Structure formats: structure tokens, C-alpha cells
Amino acid sequence: MADLFPDLVVNGEVVPRRLVAAEAQHHPAPKGKPGRAWRNAANAVAMRTLLLQEARRRGLRPDPAEVGPGRFETEDEALIREVLEAAVTTATPTEAEVRAEWQRDPGRFRSPPLWEVSHILCACDPRDEAARTAAHARAADLAQRAVADPGGFPRLAAAHSDCGSKTAGGALGQLGPGDTVPEFEAALRPLGEGEITPAPVLTRHGWHVIRLDALAEGAMLPFETVRPKIAEAMEKAAWARAAKTFVAQLVASAEITGADIGSAKADE
């Protein structure tokens, strides 16, 4: 890499290559393009260096915050947070602005839906290729039979499912978002009432044939209920825009060699 890429220099400060090399581990490169990881790492390190330089210019001192039980920011992380907190300010959205955002599409704000669901499970360990293949063949046959005879779904579940719900004809009762594993929920969401997944769905438990027995769409929430969340989202979006502008100004006024921050070519 030393022959391919020049030293990274940010406003006259030469950044040790070991820092770029360490950062490059977090930037996987496509096959045949090993230089991309180094370029992206150099950009990331250059940006971090710019922010740390700005923190020093402002005379900031690191005060690491706790980011988890017993885990604290590094001093560099604390300085970057502090310089952004000092430099980036945004106005709280007004009541009229929050209401206008809600009125733009009130249908976005609903209570969670409820699904009444039945399934047939062909259990397997997905990491076991032979077991996964065999369970898939069994599930595919059951899915075909279920789609051909929707009314016979409870009998199929009772006879063939590996889930304890077989005693109830495969019925899982009412489920809401987050009540099932992500793959199951993703397959469930597009279904209409009475529809059955035409192909088996793989989760960590095995292959599922899923039927949506009933759907209760979430009710539209009134403005008063969702106002705090809308205001918070608007504040975060405004802060992100302001932070992007601040960083762009730092880049525009900096002298940098060995990186191409802001260049579209960095991610090609």
C-alpha cells in the first residue's frame, strides 16, 4: 500500500499509516479492488483527524460518556462528540411545523397491526445442509397441498407440523410486530386474509408454511399521540443536516492529501 497511496496529511499533520491500516479492516473491498478499502479508510481517518483538530482548536477536553454498562467512549470519540455538540445547533420545530409534518401523511402514524396466524413447521437446523434440504422438500410438498386445499390447513398442521401448535391445527393466535423472528414476520406482512405462503419460509427453527387467518390493521393515531415522536424525528433530521453542513465546511477549508473526502469516486 505504501507504493500505491501517498501519506495522509491533514492540514500539515501527517497521519501514521498504522491508523489507516487499522481502519481499513472495517472497510471490506470487493474482489479485485483491494485499494478501495484503503481509500475509504483514508477518508474516514482524514475526517476523524479534521474533527479532532477542530476540537483542539476550540480548546475542548475529553469527557468520555458511558455508552453502555461499564463501557465508555474513547477520548477521541468523546472529543468528536463534544465538537459536534458545540458546533451544531438547531431550532426546536414549532407546533405548526410539527402539525404540518403530520398532516403531510397522517396514515404513516398507526398503532401496530395484529395478525391471527397459523403455520406448519418442518423443523431442522438450518446449518445442517442435509437436514435443511430434507425439511425443505417436506415443507414444499405441504405448502403445495395447503394452497390447493386451504380449508384442510388445520388437518395438515395437526398431522405434520413439528410445532406444539399442531394440537390447535397450527394456530399461533394473535401476533404483533416483533412477536416472531424477522424472517417469519417479513413473510407474513404481504399476506392478505386467508392467504398461504406459496413457498416455505426459512427461520432458525426450520421451514414454515404460514397462513394469515385474520388481519386487524392498526388504527390511525391522533396528532396529540404522535406529536412527541414527530418532533423528535424532525429535530434529529435537522441536526443531521446541520452536522453534514458543518463537516462539509471543515473539508472545504482544509488542506488534505492522501484522501479524497467528498469525492464520489471514493465509493465507486
Secondary structure, DSSP 8 states (H G I E B T S, - for coil): -TTTS--EEETTEEE-HHHHHHHHTTS---TT-THHHHHHHHHHHHHHHHHHHHHHHTT------EEETTEE--HHHHHHHHHHHHH-------HHHHHHHHHH-GGG-B---EEEEEEEEEE--TT-HHHHHHHHHHHHHHHHHHHH-GGGHHHHHHHH--SGGGGGTTEEEEE-TTSS-HHHHHHHTT--TT-B-SS-EEETTEEEEEEEEEEE---B--HHHHHHHHHHHHHHHHHHHHHHHHHHHHHHT--EES--TT-GGGG-
